[in-house]
Amino acid sequence: MTDTKRFFTDCLLTWNRLHNSRSMPWKGEKNPYKIWLSEIILQQTRVEQGWPYYERFITNYPVVEKLAAAPEEEVFRLWQGLGYYARCKNMLAAAREIAGKHKGAFPNTYEGITSLKGVGAYTAAAIASFAFNLPHAVLDGNVYRVLARFFGIDTPTDTTAGKKLFTQLAQEVLAKDQPATYNQAIMDFGAVVCKPQQPLCTACPLASRCEAHQKGLTDLVPVKSKKLVIKKRFFHYLLLEQQDHVYIRKRTEKDIWQNLHEFILLETPAPANDTDLLQSPACRRLLGKHRYRIVGSTAEIKQQLTHQTIHARFIRLSVGAAFPAPDGFQPVATTQLKKYAFPKIIVDYLQR
Ligand code: SF4
């Protein structure tokens, strides 16, 4: 290791020992099940948001066998609001594999861990190092940022070349004799000192040799080659009310919110008012010649996802007892809706 790389590693370990007071419920945890659970919950999720979910999951499923035996609907309901529901589905599949094929014993090699559904390179390195003290460097957004700034690297992090370069560098500067401590240290350092905005350079122990700080490049690295394109989608949910029931279905398409429930959805390419919507061919096909009454409709409710903005409206329609069930939908008593897992935007609407 070069002198600069050794300085980097030693500084981070010293900072961690003397100044790192960042606390998280799973910090220092050695149980691979709990570490895995926390890492799956934290993928694409802020620590403050994931924290209560982690505690709820650990309380409900203290061991992997409990999670593996839980009904899918119950687990999805507990996950409700976290987004990225494929994570939840993969998590349950992995729990069932550990409880079944591995008889409850968590895989204890890097290869074994990566073979689990939903576990990528970052999560595998985190579990391998935190639970089994194996020398695998984690590489998440915080680590990319600290490495890019300190070593002054402007290779885009989202390219094959960038991923390879950062993976090699991260592995090189890892303190191989204490991988768990080092991995936690660099992630915490990125979260509290070398932050995305306004890093604390004047108080930073790495400042004297930090390329980005020395050259005034802290706002320019790390670099990404692709700009995130955010798509707008316009959802109109029809709550077809028949006496005290409403129609819902489970989303099965390869789209957002797979496996969650929803009301009848009409998606339009642009905003639409009630009149436009009720006269659209899709709505006329659904309602046919049956009589209905508009009970009420909401203004637009927005939900921001990583790649999409959802603009949703809810329209309540009352129909008579003779109205036939729409294809693929089931009538559910309104008092029983809380038993089903819905996307956050519907949960927010129902809570209002
Ligand atoms: S000096 Fe600033 S940019 Fe460099 S590592 Fe420290 S906090 Fe990050």
Boltz pocket constraint, residues with backbone or C-beta under 6 A from the ligand:
constraints:
  - pocket:
      binder: B
      contacts: [[A, 146], [A, 149], [A, 150], [A, 193], [A, 194], [A, 195], [A, 199], [A, 200], [A, 201], [A, 204], [A, 205], [A, 206], [A, 207], [A, 210], [A, 211], [A, 212], [A, 213], [A, 218]]
      max_distance: 6.0
